[in-house]
Amino acid sequence: MSRRSASARLAATVLAGGLLAFHFGAMACLAWLAVIGVLEGLLRILQRYVTAQPLHLVVPLRLGIPAAYSIAWATMAGLSWAHGPPSMKFAAILFLFGLMLDALKYSAISRSVLLAMAPPPFIALTVAPLLAGGFRAWDLVVVAITLVALLAYFLDTSRRMRANAVALEKAQAQATEASRAKSAFVAMMSHELRTPMNGVLGLAHALGSTRLDARQADYLEMIIQSGDGLMTILNDILDLSKVEAGKLELEAEPFEIRRLASQIHLVWSQTAQLKGLALTLDVAPETPTWLLGDPLRVRQILLNLVSNALKFTEAGRVEIRIAPGEAGGVDMVVADTGVGLNDEQQVSLFSPFSQGDRSTARRFGGTGLGLAISRHLAQLMGGEITVTSAPGQGSTFRVHLALTPAQAPAALEPVGPLLTLEGARVLVVDDNQVNQAVARAILEAVGIVIETASDGRQALERLRIEDFDVVLMDVHMPEMDGVEAVRRIRAGEGGRRDIPILALTADAMAGEAERLLAQGFDDAHPKPIQPAGLLAAVARMSRYPAESGGQTGSVHLAPV
């Protein structure tokens, strides 16, 4: 009997009052309204004040007020039946059955409320006809059989409703537990996937700081670009808040469409050559050099389309064409001379896990997710993907994206006082040897002195006897994890209490950084490590003096 149903109760009360006033006079109406007014007042008091009282006081009131409502309505209906005209008798029957349905509604929530509300209307249905008189013995037998059948139906319906409610409660509990298990699994997979990716991308970035010829530098850039694309997908999968809400946030930054298309062309050139296919790229001269949008998402769409075209083309060519759209934006077209699609296949082509036919997966492989993801991304960018195809005549996929021209970004120049990191001492605490190598390669390249520890206990031992400027602390480690190590450092068990500690975490769950800061870390940096971000964080946290700005080999970073 919540406030949401107050309007329905008020409407029924006014209707009943009008009927009473018409058939029995104003005094009957006023008495009825007074009784209901008192019950509504008690209900308001219960909702506002009594629910916070002890359970042994709340339960009688919660049951007593519904029972009082039921008694009031059943008494009014019974008297109306016994003393009113035929029209009032009919209204009384409707009131009583309505009261029974209202009681039945509560059976899914509480049997106690059902037992408090159901008896009065049944008693009224039994007593009122008897008080009216005029029944023969056989008539009384029919009335008794009817009431027993009604009672049996009522109890069976309430039992089924309660059973359904209990089953729903169990299903909700199981779903909640499954959601918790899924969250735990995703958190674990986040760590397990990001740890090897940290080694791949971290060492690739470190390799980029060595001497490479132009061809090697191009290959390395493609490795990093592909790794970044994979991390974008992993981030979308692992971030439950985005996946469950159906949201993928887009970046908005200037990017070169020609350079992006050239990289994709270069990535797939070797594959096309091995299959004997001609892979061509044509960017219309009037296409803006710089566009404003999310380059990783645009790259993901084009990669999916070119990958599919090469997969389903066994002879001929694949063409990539980019030009301004007729109504603004940009059009990207990927055309092939492959197997093609019939009308039925085109209808389901953009559905998840859908492929041309059952033989497609066996013949060409794949999961059928690429086109569904690409269409979703295009729609997020205010565009659409369409296809024109015929069996044996190839396919043409056209992507329209509502991207606007942009200005080339200004060159980033350091501002403010500069910090040198050469000679700074950093303790890297990580149980993974590859992660230690990644951090060493990045930090030693700018002159930082690196020392390592394999768990929190070793870190405490070193911090008691050595002085460091910054500690890079992994969160998950055997023996003693990063959270426990930070707690002990802040308690004075590891040298300086105030030493800056940067968390290195492979957990990508929402709120992880905030949780780590609340545990005593000064900042958090995700894995895979981004060299520029890591160096900026170390520069921001380091207390190492900046007097040696002119030393050879030092790297200067603007404070972040």
C-alpha positions in Angstrom: 0.0 0.0 0.0 2.5 2.5 -1.2 2.1 6.2 -2.0 2.1 5.3 -5.7 -1.3 3.5 -5.2 -2.8 6.4 -3.2 -4.5 7.9 -6.2 -6.2 4.6 -7.0 -7.4 4.3 -3.4 -8.7 7.8 -3.3 -10.6 7.4 -6.6 -12.2 4.2 -5.3 -13.1 5.8 -1.9 -14.7 8.8 -3.7 -16.7 6.5 -6.0 -18.0 4.4 -3.0 -18.8 7.6 -1.1 -20.9 8.9 -4.0 -22.9 5.7 -4.2 -23.5 5.7 -0.4 -24.6 9.4 -0.5 -27.0 8.6 -3.4 -28.6 5.5 -1.9 -28.2 6.0 1.9 -27.8 9.8 2.5 -25.1 12.2 3.4 -24.4 10.8 6.9 -23.4 7.4 5.5 -21.1 9.1 3.0 -19.5 11.2 5.7 -19.0 8.2 8.0 -17.4 6.3 5.2 -15.0 9.1 4.3 -14.1 9.6 8.0 -13.1 5.9 8.4 -11.0 5.9 5.3 -9.4 9.3 6.3 -8.3 7.8 9.6 -6.8 4.8 7.9 -5.0 6.9 5.4 -3.6 9.0 8.2 -2.3 5.9 10.0 -0.8 4.7 6.8 1.1 8.0 6.3 2.4 7.7 9.9 3.6 4.1 9.3 5.4 5.1 6.1 7.1 8.1 7.6 8.0 7.2 11.2 7.2 3.6 12.2 9.3 1.7 9.6 12.5 2.7 11.5 11.2 1.1 14.7 12.1 -2.5 15.9 10.7 -5.4 13.9 8.4 -6.6 16.6 6.6 -3.2 16.5 6.6 -2.7 12.7 5.2 -6.1 11.7 1.8 -5.8 13.6 1.3 -2.3 12.2 2.2 -3.4 8.7 -0.4 -6.2 8.9 -2.9 -4.3 11.0 -3.5 -1.4 8.6 -4.1 -3.6 5.5 -6.4 -5.7 7.7 -8.3 -2.6 8.8 -8.7 -1.4 5.2 -10.0 -4.8 4.2 -12.5 -4.9 7.2 -13.7 -1.4 6.4 -14.3 -2.1 2.7 -15.9 -5.5 3.4 -18.2 -4.1 6.0 -19.4 -1.3 3.7 -19.9 -3.7 0.9 -21.8 -6.2 3.1 -24.1 -3.6 4.5 -24.7 -2.2 1.0 -25.7 -5.7 -0.1 -28.0 -6.3 2.8 -29.8 -3.0 2.8 -29.3 -1.4 -0.6 -31.3 -1.6 -3.9 -30.3 -4.0 -6.7 -27.8 -1.5 -8.2 -26.0 -1.2 -4.8 -26.0 -5.0 -4.5 -24.1 -5.2 -7.8 -21.7 -2.5 -6.7 -21.1 -4.4 -3.4 -20.2 -7.5 -5.4 -17.7 -5.5 -7.4 -16.2 -4.0 -4.3 -15.7 -7.4 -2.7 -14.2 -9.0 -5.7 -11.9 -6.0 -6.2 -10.8 -6.4 -2.6 -10.0 -10.0 -3.2 -8.0 -9.2 -6.2 -6.1 -6.6 -4.2 -5.3 -9.2 -1.5 -4.2 -11.6 -4.3 -1.8 -9.0 -5.6 0.0 -9.0 -2.3 0.3 -12.8 -2.2 3.5 -12.6 -4.4 5.1 -10.4 -1.7 3.9 -11.7 1.6 1.5 -14.5 2.7 1.0 -12.6 6.0 -0.6 -9.6 4.2 -2.7 -12.0 2.1 -4.0 -13.7 5.3 -4.7 -10.3 6.8 -6.7 -8.9 3.8 -8.4 -12.0 2.3 -10.8 -13.1 5.1 -13.1 -10.0 5.4 -14.3 -10.1 1.8 -14.9 -13.9 1.9 -16.8 -13.5 5.2 -18.8 -10.6 3.7 -19.7 -12.8 0.6 -20.9 -15.5 2.9 -22.8 -13.5 5.5 -24.4 -10.8 3.3 -26.6 -13.2 1.2 -27.7 -15.1 4.3 -28.7 -11.8 6.1 -30.7 -10.8 3.0 -32.8 -14.0 3.4 -35.0 -15.8 0.8 -32.7 -18.8 0.3 -34.0 -22.3 0.2 -32.0 -25.2 1.4 -30.8 -26.1 -2.1 -29.9 -22.5 -2.8 -27.7 -22.5 0.3 -26.0 -25.7 -0.9 -25.2 -24.0 -4.3 -23.9 -20.8 -2.5 -21.7 -23.0 -0.2 -20.3 -25.0 -3.2 -19.6 -21.7 -5.1 -17.8 -20.1 -2.2 -15.7 -23.2 -1.6 -14.7 -23.4 -5.3 -13.9 -19.7 -5.2 -11.8 -20.1 -2.1 -10.0 -23.1 -3.7 -9.3 -21.1 -6.9 -8.1 -18.1 -4.8 -5.7 -20.2 -2.7 -4.3 -22.0 -5.8 -3.8 -18.7 -7.6 -2.0 -17.2 -4.6 0.1 -20.3 -4.3 1.2 -20.1 -7.9 1.9 -16.4 -7.7 4.0 -16.9 -4.6 5.9 -19.8 -6.3 6.6 -17.6 -9.3 7.8 -14.8 -7.0 10.1 -17.2 -5.1 11.5 -18.5 -8.4 12.1 -15.0 -9.6 13.9 -14.1 -6.4 16.1 -17.2 -6.8 16.8 -16.3 -10.4 17.7 -12.7 -9.4 20.0 -14.0 -6.7 21.7 -16.4 -9.2 22.0 -13.6 -11.7 23.6 -11.3 -9.1 26.0 -14.1 -8.2 26.8 -14.7 -11.8 27.4 -11.0 -12.3 29.9 -11.0 -9.4 31.6 -14.1 -10.8 31.8 -12.4 -14.2 33.3 -9.3 -12.7 35.9 -11.3 -10.9 36.7 -13.3 -14.0 37.0 -10.1 -16.1 39.2 -8.5 -13.5 41.5 -11.5 -13.6 41.6 -11.6 -17.4 42.3 -7.9 -17.4 45.5 -8.6 -15.5 46.4 -11.8 -17.4 46.0 -10.2 -20.9 47.6 -6.8 -20.1 50.7 -8.3 -18.5 52.0 -9.9 -21.8 50.8 -6.9 -23.8 52.9 -4.7 -21.5 55.9 -6.7 -22.5 55.1 -6.5 -26.2 54.3 -2.8 -26.4 56.8 -1.7 -23.8 59.7 -3.3 -25.5 58.5 -2.1 -28.9 58.5 1.4 -27.6 62.0 0.8 -26.1 63.1 -0.6 -29.5 61.9 2.6 -31.1 64.5 4.6 -29.2 67.4 2.7 -30.8 68.8 3.2 -34.2 66.6 1.8 -36.9 66.6 2.2 -40.7 63.4 3.6 -42.4 62.0 0.2 -43.2 62.5 -1.1 -39.7 61.0 2.0 -38.2 57.9 1.5 -40.4 57.5 -2.1 -39.3 57.9 -1.1 -35.7 55.3 1.6 -36.0 52.9 -0.9 -37.5 53.5 -3.3 -34.6 52.8 -0.5 -32.1 49.7 0.7 -34.1 48.4 -2.9 -34.2 49.1 -3.4 -30.5 47.3 -0.1 -29.7 44.3 -1.3 -31.8 44.2 -4.6 -29.9 44.4 -2.7 -26.5 41.5 -0.5 -27.6 39.4 -3.7 -28.2 40.5 -5.2 -24.9 39.6 -2.0 -23.1 36.1 -2.1 -24.5 35.7 -5.8 -23.5 37.2 -5.4 -20.0 35.4 -2.2 -19.1 32.1 -3.5 -17.8 30.5 -0.1 -17.4 30.8 0.5 -21.1 29.8 -3.0 -22.2 26.8 -3.4 -20.0 25.6 0.1 -20.8 26.2 -0.4 -24.5 28.4 2.6 -24.7 31.7 3.1 -26.4 33.2 6.6 -25.9 34.8 8.2 -28.9 37.8 10.5 -28.8 37.8 13.8 -30.8 41.3 14.7 -32.0 42.8 15.8 -35.4 44.3 12.9 -37.4 45.7 12.5 -41.0 43.3 10.4 -43.0 45.9 9.8 -45.7 48.5 8.6 -43.3 46.0 6.3 -41.6 44.9 4.8 -44.9 48.5 4.4 -46.0 49.4 2.5 -42.9 46.4 0.1 -43.4 47.4 -0.4 -47.0 51.0 -1.2 -45.9 49.7 -3.6 -43.2 47.7 -5.7 -45.7 50.0 -5.4 -48.7 52.0 -8.5 -47.8 48.8 -10.5 -47.3 47.5 -9.4 -50.7 50.7 -10.2 -52.4 50.8 -13.7 -51.0 47.3 -14.4 -52.3 48.2 -12.9 -55.7 45.7 -10.0 -55.3 46.2 -6.3 -56.3 45.6 -4.0 -53.3 45.2 -0.4 -54.3 44.6 2.8 -52.4 43.1 6.0 -53.9 42.6 9.1 -51.8 40.8 11.9 -53.7 42.9 15.1 -53.9 40.0 17.2 -52.4 39.9 15.1 -49.3 40.9 17.2 -46.2 44.3 16.3 -44.9 43.2 16.5 -41.3 39.9 15.3 -39.9 38.5 15.6 -36.4 37.5 12.3 -34.9 38.6 9.1 -33.3 41.5 7.7 -35.4 41.6 4.3 -33.6 37.9 3.7 -34.3 38.2 4.8 -38.0 41.3 2.6 -38.3 39.3 -0.3 -36.7 36.5 0.1 -39.3 38.8 0.2 -42.2 40.9 -2.7 -41.0 37.8 -4.9 -40.6 36.6 -4.1 -44.1 39.9 -4.6 -45.8 40.5 -7.8 -43.8 37.1 -9.2 -44.9 37.7 -8.2 -48.5 41.0 -10.0 -48.7 39.6 -13.0 -46.8 36.7 -13.5 -49.3 38.6 -12.7 -52.5 40.6 -15.5 -54.1 41.5 -13.7 -57.4 41.4 -10.2 -58.7 41.8 -7.1 -56.6 40.7 -5.1 -53.6 40.3 -1.4 -53.9 40.4 1.2 -51.0 38.9 4.6 -52.0 38.5 7.6 -49.8 36.8 10.9 -50.8 34.7 13.7 -49.3 31.0 12.8 -48.9 28.4 14.5 -51.0 26.6 15.9 -47.9 29.8 16.5 -45.9 32.0 14.1 -43.9 34.0 11.5 -45.6 33.3 8.3 -47.6 35.5 5.2 -47.4 34.8 2.5 -50.0 36.3 -1.0 -50.0 35.5 -3.0 -53.1 36.6 -6.5 -54.0 36.1 -9.1 -56.7 35.4 -11.9 -54.2 32.6 -14.4 -53.7 29.8 -11.8 -53.3 26.6 -12.0 -51.4 22.9 -12.7 -52.3 20.0 -10.6 -51.0 19.3 -12.9 -48.0 22.9 -12.9 -46.9 23.1 -9.1 -47.1 20.1 -8.7 -44.7 21.8 -10.6 -41.9 25.3 -9.5 -42.7 25.7 -6.9 -39.9 24.2 -9.1 -37.2 26.7 -10.4 -34.6 28.2 -13.9 -35.3 26.6 -13.8 -38.8 28.4 -14.9 -41.9 27.3 -15.6 -45.4 26.4 -19.3 -44.9 27.4 -22.3 -42.8 30.3 -23.1 -45.1 31.8 -19.6 -44.7 33.3 -20.3 -41.2 34.7 -23.6 -42.4 36.1 -22.2 -45.6 37.3 -18.7 -44.5 37.3 -18.7 -40.7 36.3 -15.8 -38.5 33.6 -15.2 -36.0 31.3 -12.8 -37.9 31.7 -10.0 -35.3 33.8 -7.5 -37.4 31.0 -6.0 -39.5 28.6 -5.8 -36.6 31.2 -3.8 -34.6 32.1 -1.7 -37.6 28.5 -0.7 -38.2 28.1 0.2 -34.5 31.2 2.4 -34.6 30.0 4.1 -37.8 26.7 4.9 -36.2 28.4 6.4 -33.2 30.2 8.7 -35.6 27.0 9.8 -37.2 27.4 7.6 -40.2 26.4 4.3 -41.7 27.8 1.3 -43.6 26.0 0.0 -46.7 26.8 -2.9 -49.0 26.3 -3.6 -52.7 26.9 -7.2 -53.8 25.9 -10.1 -56.0 27.0 -13.7 -56.0 30.2 -14.2 -57.9 30.6 -10.5 -58.7 32.3 -9.2 -55.5 31.1 -6.8 -52.9 31.4 -3.0 -52.3 31.2 -1.7 -48.8 30.6 2.1 -48.4 31.2 3.8 -45.1 30.0 7.3 -44.5 31.4 9.1 -41.4 30.3 12.6 -40.3 33.9 13.8 -39.7 34.7 17.5 -40.0 37.9 19.0 -41.4 40.4 20.0 -38.7 43.5 22.1 -38.4 46.8 20.4 -38.0 47.7 20.2 -34.3 50.3 22.7 -33.1 53.7 21.3 -32.2 53.9 20.6 -28.5 56.5 22.7 -26.8 57.6 22.4 -23.1 56.4 25.2 -21.0 57.3 26.3 -17.5 60.2 25.0 -15.5 62.0 22.0 -16.9 62.9 18.9 -14.9 65.8 16.6 -15.6 65.5 13.0 -14.7 69.1 12.0 -15.2 70.5 10.5 -12.0 67.2 10.1 -10.3 66.8 6.8 -8.4 63.7 4.7 -9.0 62.8 1.4 -7.4 60.8 -0.9 -9.6 58.8 -3.5 -7.7 57.4 -6.2 -9.9 57.4 -10.0 -9.8 57.4 -10.2 -13.6 60.9 -10.1 -15.1 59.6 -8.8 -18.5 57.8 -5.9 -16.8 61.0 -5.1 -15.0 62.9 -5.1 -18.3 60.2 -2.8 -19.9 60.5 -0.3 -17.1 64.3 -0.5 -17.2 64.5 0.1 -20.9 62.1 3.1 -20.8 63.6 4.8 -17.7 67.3 4.1 -18.3 67.0 5.7 -21.7 66.6 9.1 -20.0 69.4 8.5 -17.4 67.4 7.2 -14.5 69.1 4.8 -12.2 67.0 1.7 -11.8 66.9 -0.9 -9.0 64.4 -3.7 -8.8 62.6 -5.9 -6.2 60.4 -8.9 -6.9 57.8 -8.4 -4.2 56.7 -6.1 -1.4 58.9 -7.7 1.2 62.1 -7.2 -0.8 61.0 -3.6 -1.5 60.7 -2.9 2.2 64.1 -4.3 2.9 65.7 -2.0 0.2 63.8 1.1 1.3 65.0 0.7 4.9 68.7 1.0 3.8 68.6 2.9 0.5 67.2 6.2 -0.7 65.0 6.5 -3.8 63.2 9.3 -5.4 60.2 7.3 -6.7 58.8 3.8 -6.3 57.0 2.0 -9.1 54.9 -0.6 -7.4 53.0 -3.5 -9.1 49.7 -4.2 -7.4 49.5 -8.0 -7.6 52.6 -9.9 -6.4 53.3 -13.1 -4.4 54.6 -13.0 -0.8 53.4 -9.4 -0.3 51.3 -7.5 -2.8 51.6 -3.8 -3.6 48.7 -2.7 -1.4 50.1 -4.3 1.7 53.6 -3.0 0.9 52.3 0.6 0.6 50.4 0.2 3.9 53.6 -0.8 5.7 55.6 2.0 4.0 53.1 4.6 5.2 53.2 3.1 8.7 57.0 3.7 8.8 58.2 0.1 8.2 60.1 1.0 5.0 62.2 4.1 5.4 60.5 7.4 4.4 56.8 7.4 5.0 56.2 10.1 2.3 58.1 8.6 -0.6 56.2 8.9 -3.8 54.7 5.6 -4.9 53.2 5.1 -8.4 51.0 2.0 -8.8 51.5 0.0 -12.0 48.3 -1.9 -12.5 47.0 -4.2 -15.2 43.5 -4.0 -13.8 41.3 -1.9 -16.2 38.1 -2.0 -14.1 36.2 1.2 -13.5 37.2 2.9 -10.2 40.5 1.0 -9.9 42.7 4.1 -9.8 40.5 5.7 -7.1 40.7 2.6 -5.0 44.5 2.5 -5.2 44.8 6.2 -4.3 42.6 5.5 -1.3 45.0 2.7 -0.3 47.9 5.1 0.0 49.4 5.3 -3.6 50.2 8.7 -4.9 49.2 7.9 -8.5 48.3 5.0 -10.8 49.6 4.2 -14.3 47.9 1.4 -16.4 49.6 -1.4 -18.2 50.7 -1.6 -21.0 53.0 1.2 -20.0 53.0 4.3 -22.2 56.6 5.6 -22.1 55.6 9.3 -22.3 53.0 8.9 -19.6 55.3 7.0 -17.3 58.1 9.5 -17.7 55.7 12.4 -17.1 54.4 10.7 -14.0 57.9 10.1 -12.6 58.9 13.7 -13.4 55.8 15.0 -11.6 56.4 12.9 -8.5 60.2 13.0 -8.4 61.9 15.2 -5.8 65.1 14.9 -7.7 66.6 18.4 -8.1 66.8 20.1 -11.6 70.2 21.8 -11.3 71.8 19.5 -13.8 69.7 20.6 -16.7 72.7 20.8 -19.0 74.1 17.3 -18.4 74.7 15.3 -21.5 71.9 12.8 -22.4 69.3 14.2 -20.0 65.7 14.4 -21.0 63.6 17.4 -20.1 60.0 17.1 -19.4 57.4 19.8 -18.6 55.7 19.2 -15.3 52.2 17.6 -15.8 
